[in-house]
Amino acid sequence: MSDLAPADTALLSLDGVTSGYGPISVLQGVSLAVRPGEIFALMGKNGMGKTTLLKTILGAIRARGGRIEYQGRPILGAEPRALVEAGIAYAPQDQPLFQDLSIRDNLRLALPGDRQLGAALDRVYGHFPFLRDRLGQKAGTLSGGEQKMLIIARALMMQPRLLLIDEISEGLQPSVVTRIAQALRQEREQRGTTILLVEQNLRFALDVADRWAVLKLGAIEDAGAVDGGAHDRILRHLQI
Amino acid sequence: MMAPPHSKESRQMTLLLDIITTAAILFIIATGLLTIFGVLKIINFAHGAWLTVGAYCAVAVGDLGWNPWAALPVAFVTGAALGGLTERFIVRPLYARPLDAILATWGLGIIIGQLITLGFGRDVQFTKALLPGTADVFGTSYSVYRLFALAAAIAIGLGFSWLMEGTRLGLSARAVIMNEALARALGLDTRRIRWVTFMIGCGLAALAGTLLTPLTSVDPNMGVAWLVGSFMLVMVAGQSFAALALACLLLGGAQVIVSTYVSPILGGITVAVLAAVVLRISPKGFSRV
């Protein structure tokens, strides 16, 4: 394992985190740190614990051991509401939208009130202009790619400090993946948003990320910076 | 010109108005139960007890010599306040065990009934008529109060539509109904939404109890019979207020027809029997409305 930032400079750090479901242990002592303003790609095949890791950070799954810190403070056991108020947004993979609510209402729910709604909508229109003309449309009637863009738009509505994204590129055509990648890069450049990206799409991950780690059987198998050798190193882990 | 009271036209108009106003009364009674079921996913079996509490609010207001209309806000506030305490101390610890929560509300209903008996006695009581007399409806003389009940049901339905579609609380409640885990992940205070919803549901049940008092006698067990009908209507309606209105109209209408042409005793079980038949044929009932 290499190139994992020391926890004292990290926005988000995990130290020896273990968690799972009932008698099944999924995370077997995960340690990693995400620096402020970086895009960190957590790679791994299905069933390796990537989503479990995100849900453990968010408190949806109770950690059995270890320590998770955000901005230097422990967040294990914190209410999801407190994490959102602290600036953590989540773009989930499973049941990520309120299908019977309009696009507008899905976006509204990312904010605590409607006072900032106009400005927040204008901001996300910059990334995904199609939303402007279809605010009244039910989210469930959007295409798969449009739904994924709406998920990212909703997460960006609250101007998060840390954005956790779960396999957003899965099943998407390349043009949509490119638009999402552009949006994430712009958010990072313009607002310094830190992003922890859980992915299997190697091309997308290396396109946007600064650093990466591979999660295998609930533990970090390898990690490094996105450089010339990253592709082959990660691919080797994903193929085995 | 008013039709003779025993003419065919007058009887048909009276039957039609009975169907509509009975549906309205059933809607008023079942709305609170559906509200709680939709958001909290539990059937509040103390619903009948909250309805009885509302009816006794009308009795108490009468005993105090207050304006009988004051019973409406008094009942809603009393029901909501007691409902808030119930959610906080009885229902909330049991959210992870919905069956236990249902049993707890059933037990609470029995306790409330006993407390009312201790406070007011077992005797049947009556309250002052809020709106006595009849009005001419297309040539047929009809109870003003039952027409008021229809207006109240429409007002409650419109008020709820506004609350759910036009307010932030309603949007949050719909989000919790659709996907509570996602609502929580977005930072919605689902605990508060459940609490407020339970308060509103209990307040509505008590309000329904007060609205019933000019139509029926008041006794400590009056809510039980209404609970059964409301429960079956909510099962048929799923989580939809439009479906509830339709269920009240169809099943309540059948109740009136059976009571009028067959037997009032059979009419009393019509809603429950038809609801069971509907659910047997279509397990989702009218919930797609």
Boltz contact constraints between the chains, C-beta under 6 A:
constraints:
  - contact:
      token1: [A, 80]
      token2: [B, 184]
      max_distance: 6.0
  - contact:
      token1: [A, 80]
      token2: [B, 185]
      max_distance: 6.0
  - contact:
      token1: [A, 81]
      token2: [B, 187]
      max_distance: 6.0
  - contact:
      token1: [A, 81]
      token2: [B, 189]
      max_distance: 6.0
  - contact:
      token1: [A, 84]
      token2: [B, 187]
      max_distance: 6.0
  - contact:
      token1: [A, 90]
      token2: [B, 185]
      max_distance: 6.0
  - contact:
      token1: [A, 95]
      token2: [B, 179]
      max_distance: 6.0
  - contact:
      token1: [A, 98]
      token2: [B, 175]
      max_distance: 6.0
  - contact:
      token1: [A, 98]
      token2: [B, 178]
      max_distance: 6.0
  - contact:
      token1: [A, 98]
      token2: [B, 179]
      max_distance: 6.0
  - contact:
      token1: [A, 105]
      token2: [B, 171]
      max_distance: 6.0
  - contact:
      token1: [A, 109]
      token2: [B, 175]
      max_distance: 6.0
  - contact:
      token1: [A, 109]
      token2: [B, 186]
      max_distance: 6.0
